[in-house]
């Protein structure tokens, strides 16, 4: 497994690959959800690349960036077991040598849900994904449906800019109790972790978005939003300082 830390090295390595390339972009703190994406890439492509890059431009709260878990060595151990060919783990200075002067903005879908609650978030997401897709040039890039709004925006950006990569949507991977797997789950206290699956169950069972908001509030969540778009119900809520998101098909 090659560990690549510079843009030039990533470009050189990609040039040496002649067969299908699968790419799984991550911010690290890997879990079984990421592993599922990587395993699918491994079955569909001859070369598999995973990025480990905590993207600073998508954090609208500096404290949230500071809190985000960064167990790089643990992540590398897992990636070796998954037969990954290359890990792209650049410093921010490599990705943002322009000091983020150039960015990608979407004017419709990025203004609702997480886009409305986290100003600038999706500009950071779309910009870094565009940069990564241009560097890795994958035939297929794999994204989970847990971040469904992000997935949809990336699919539309790829179409809008005529990028040759196929964006592959993969189902949300859940813990046995229903909690969507997320790197942020590591930040939950034991009490918060016990309560967290209620977000999923309430989104599934409530008869309306309004009822879901009321039920989450009654269980002790600080509700950010519960809304319905694109045939799905979306929810975001805080337990302590940890913001959890989830969505279910209606």
C-alpha positions in Angstrom: 0.0 0.0 0.0 1.5 3.3 -1.1 1.0 6.4 1.1 1.0 9.5 -1.0 1.2 13.0 0.5 1.8 15.3 -2.4 -0.2 16.4 -5.4 2.7 15.7 -7.8 3.2 12.1 -6.4 -0.6 11.4 -6.7 -0.6 12.6 -10.3 2.5 10.4 -11.0 1.0 7.3 -9.4 -2.3 7.8 -11.3 -0.4 8.0 -14.5 1.0 4.6 -13.9 -2.4 3.0 -13.5 -3.8 1.6 -16.7 -6.9 -0.2 -15.5 -10.1 0.8 -13.7 -9.6 3.1 -10.7 -12.0 3.1 -7.8 -11.8 6.0 -5.3 -13.2 6.4 -1.8 -12.7 10.0 -0.4 -12.8 10.1 3.4 -11.9 12.4 6.2 -10.5 9.5 8.2 -11.7 8.1 11.5 -12.7 5.1 9.4 -15.5 2.7 10.4 -17.4 -0.2 8.8 -19.4 2.2 6.6 -16.1 3.3 4.9 -15.0 -0.3 4.8 -18.1 -1.2 2.9 -17.4 1.4 0.3 -13.8 0.2 -0.1 -14.8 -3.4 -0.4 -17.3 -2.5 -3.2 -14.6 -0.5 -5.0 -12.2 -3.5 -4.6 -14.7 -5.8 -6.3 -15.4 -3.4 -9.2 -12.0 -1.9 -9.9 -8.4 -3.1 -10.4 -6.9 -0.1 -8.5 -8.3 1.3 -5.3 -7.4 4.7 -3.8 -8.6 6.1 -0.5 -8.1 9.7 0.6 -7.6 10.6 4.2 -8.1 14.4 4.4 -9.9 16.4 7.0 -11.0 19.2 4.8 -10.8 22.5 6.7 -13.0 24.5 4.2 -16.2 22.5 5.0 -16.1 23.3 8.7 -18.0 26.5 9.6 -17.1 26.1 13.2 -13.4 26.0 14.1 -14.1 24.1 17.3 -15.9 21.4 15.3 -12.7 21.0 13.2 -10.5 20.8 16.3 -12.8 18.1 17.8 -13.0 16.0 14.7 -11.3 12.6 15.4 -8.0 12.1 13.5 -6.7 8.5 14.2 -4.5 8.3 11.2 -2.3 5.4 12.2 -5.3 3.3 13.2 -6.9 4.2 9.8 -3.8 3.0 7.9 -3.9 -0.3 9.7 -7.5 -0.8 8.6 -6.7 0.2 5.0 -3.9 -2.3 4.8 -6.3 -5.1 5.7 -8.7 -3.9 3.0 -6.1 -4.3 0.3 -6.1 -0.7 -0.7 -3.5 0.2 -3.4 -2.9 3.8 -2.4 -3.8 6.3 0.4 -3.8 9.9 -0.5 -3.1 11.8 2.7 -2.0 15.3 1.8 -1.6 18.3 4.1 -4.0 21.2 3.5 -1.2 23.3 1.9 -1.1 20.8 -1.0 -4.8 20.9 -1.6 -5.2 24.6 -1.1 -2.0 26.1 -2.5 -4.3 28.9 -3.7 -5.4 29.7 -0.1 -8.9 28.7 -1.2 -9.2 31.7 -3.6 -11.1 29.4 -6.0 -14.2 27.5 -4.9 -17.3 25.8 -6.2 -20.7 27.1 -5.3 -24.1 25.6 -6.0 -27.1 27.9 -6.0 -30.1 25.7 -5.2 -29.9 22.4 -3.4 -26.9 23.7 -1.2 -29.2 26.3 0.4 -31.4 23.9 2.3 -30.9 21.4 5.1 -27.2 21.3 6.1 -26.4 24.1 3.6 -28.8 26.4 5.4 -27.5 25.5 8.9 -23.8 25.4 8.0 -22.9 28.4 5.9 -20.1 27.6 3.4 -20.2 23.9 4.2 -21.1 22.7 0.7 -18.8 25.1 -1.1 -16.0 23.5 0.9 -17.3 20.0 0.1 -17.8 20.5 -3.6 -14.4 22.3 -4.0 -12.4 19.5 -2.3 -14.3 16.8 -4.1 -13.7 18.5 -7.5 -10.0 18.8 -6.7 -9.7 15.1 -5.6 -11.6 13.8 -8.6 -9.3 15.8 -10.9 -6.2 14.4 -9.1 -7.3 10.7 -8.8 -9.3 10.7 -12.0 -11.3 7.6 -10.9 -13.6 5.6 -13.2 -15.8 5.2 -10.1 -16.0 7.2 -6.9 -18.0 5.8 -3.9 -20.2 7.8 -1.5 -22.6 6.8 1.2 -26.3 7.7 1.3 -26.1 8.8 4.9 -24.9 12.1 3.5 -27.6 12.1 0.9 -27.6 15.9 0.3 -23.9 15.8 -0.2 -24.2 12.8 -2.5 -26.8 14.5 -4.6 -24.8 17.7 -5.0 -21.7 15.8 -6.0 -23.6 13.8 -8.6 -25.0 17.0 -10.0 -21.6 18.7 -10.0 -20.0 15.9 -11.9 -22.8 16.1 -14.5 -22.6 19.9 -14.7 -18.8 20.0 -15.2 -18.8 16.9 -17.6 -16.4 15.0 -15.3 -15.8 11.4 -16.5 -16.1 9.7 -13.1 -19.2 7.7 -12.2 -20.5 8.6 -8.7 -21.7 5.4 -7.1 -24.3 5.7 -4.3 -24.0 3.1 -1.5 -26.6 2.4 1.2 -26.2 3.7 4.7 -24.4 1.3 7.0 -25.9 1.1 10.5 -25.0 -0.3 13.9 -27.2 -3.1 15.2 -29.4 -0.6 17.0 -30.0 1.5 13.9 -27.5 4.3 14.4 -26.0 5.4 11.1 -22.2 4.8 11.3 -20.3 8.1 11.5 -16.9 9.2 12.5 -18.6 11.7 14.9 -20.1 8.8 16.9 -16.7 8.4 18.5 -17.3 11.8 20.2 -20.6 10.7 22.0 -20.5 10.0 25.7 -21.9 6.6 26.8 -25.3 8.2 27.7 -25.5 10.0 24.4 -24.5 6.9 22.5 -27.4 5.0 24.1 -29.8 7.7 23.1 -28.4 8.4 19.6 -30.3 5.6 17.7 -33.6 7.3 18.5 -32.8 9.8 15.7 -33.2 7.0 13.1 -36.2 5.3 14.7 -38.1 8.5 15.1 -37.4 9.6 11.5 -38.8 6.2 10.4 -41.8 6.0 12.6 -43.1 9.6 13.0 -46.2 10.4 10.9 -44.9 13.8 9.9 -41.7 15.9 10.0 -43.4 18.1 12.7 -44.1 15.1 14.9 -40.6 13.8 14.5 -39.2 17.2 15.6 -41.5 17.1 18.7 -40.5 13.5 19.6 -36.8 14.2 19.2 -37.1 17.3 21.4 -38.9 15.3 24.0 -36.1 12.6 24.0 -33.5 15.3 24.7 -32.1 16.1 21.3 -31.5 19.7 20.3 -33.1 19.6 16.9 -31.4 21.4 14.0 -34.0 20.4 11.4 -36.4 17.7 10.2 -37.5 18.2 6.6 -38.7 16.3 3.7 -37.1 16.6 0.2 -36.5 14.3 -2.8 -38.8 11.6 -1.4 -36.8 11.4 1.8 -37.1 12.6 5.4 -33.9 14.3 6.7 -33.0 15.0 10.3 -30.1 16.7 12.1 -29.9 17.1 15.8 -27.4 17.6 18.6 -26.5 15.4 21.5 -24.2 17.6 23.6 -21.7 19.1 21.2 -22.1 16.3 18.6 -24.3 16.9 15.6 -25.8 13.8 14.1 -27.5 13.6 10.7 -29.6 10.9 9.1 -32.2 10.4 6.4 -34.7 7.7 5.4 -36.7 7.0 2.3 -40.4 8.0 2.7 
